[in-house]
Amino acid sequence: MNYPEKIILTEVGPRDGLQSVSDPISTKHKLSMINGLVDAGIKQIQVASFVHPKWVPQMADAEEICAQLPEIGDVIFSGLALNNRGVERAIESNLQRVEVSISTSETHSKKNANMTLDEAMSNMESMIQLAQNNGLEVRAGLQAVWGCVYDGSPPIERIVNMSKSILNLGVGTLSLSDSTGMGNPNTIKKILDQILPLAGETPIVLHLHDTRGLGLANVVAALNMGIKQFDSALGGIGGCPFIKGATGNIATEDTVHLIHEMGYDTGIDIQKVSAVSQSLAPVIGDSYFSGKLYNIS
């Protein structure tokens, strides 16, 4: 039998989606959200970030979340770390995978991680080595690849050189993020034309935001170039709290719909994801949702 090609989505709603929500969300609600996403067929879920609660209060219960995750063999739970202490917390939480990520923008790097680009790259090398030495799978990447509201578009030579440095460290996956939603199909292709030959067998995952309404158009452009992994967030929630005007991720429901209509497979049940979104809406407020919430009746 001929089966459609499989596209892998990593659900980042529990981390990226919730980090900008101002009112505290209970651990119970977060775990219910994660369990619902697992039931919908999502196999990769980013559940928390290991950052200081002073800067991202919503992630203060990261360890508590990880301690109560369901044990399901084919589901990978991961967390985000921005420094060695964050990686240590991920190790102590017994996660399978950690994501380490740095900005391509000097200003954003200082706002997001309080580091210059040179300091951030040196820090990333240390984080990757620490994670690898402790048996964690590492997904490492770059933020603001397609532009920054503070510094504009980074030079492509910078993106290439930073990608080379990361790939040379033997990471499992290279992540490229359009943190500010400034990419378009032409610039998606322009960057991938440079990075795909460097990556070789190392998978590339795109983390796209829909700030300017081009998120799904950029998914199509990337699919046409052979990209098979994307991040998304249920209901289109999310956005970096350290980027002015940053809005939600591409919505999981909309992205799955698009991918299925194009003839690919994800193994994800849209209506079950939408049910999780609709149960979350009264908790965080409708204003955080930008994607379409599909009818679950």
Secondary structure as UniProt FT lines:
FT   STRAND          8..11
FT   HELIX           13..17
FT   TURN            18..20
FT   HELIX           27..39
FT   TURN            40..41
FT   STRAND          44..50
FT   TURN            53..55
FT   HELIX           57..59
FT   TURN            60..61
FT   HELIX           62..67
FT   TURN            73..74
FT   STRAND          76..81
FT   HELIX           84..92
FT   TURN            93..94
FT   STRAND          97..103
FT   HELIX           106..113
FT   HELIX           117..133
FT   TURN            134..135
FT   STRAND          137..143
FT   TURN            145..146
FT   TURN            149..151
FT   HELIX           156..167
FT   TURN            168..170
FT   STRAND          173..178
FT   TURN            179..180
FT   HELIX           185..199
FT   TURN            200..201
FT   STRAND          204..209
FT   TURN            211..212
FT   HELIX           215..223
FT   TURN            224..226
FT   STRAND          229..233
FT   HELIX           234..236
FT   TURN            241..242
FT   TURN            244..245
FT   HELIX           252..261
FT   TURN            262..263
FT   HELIX           270..284
FT   HELIX           286..288
//
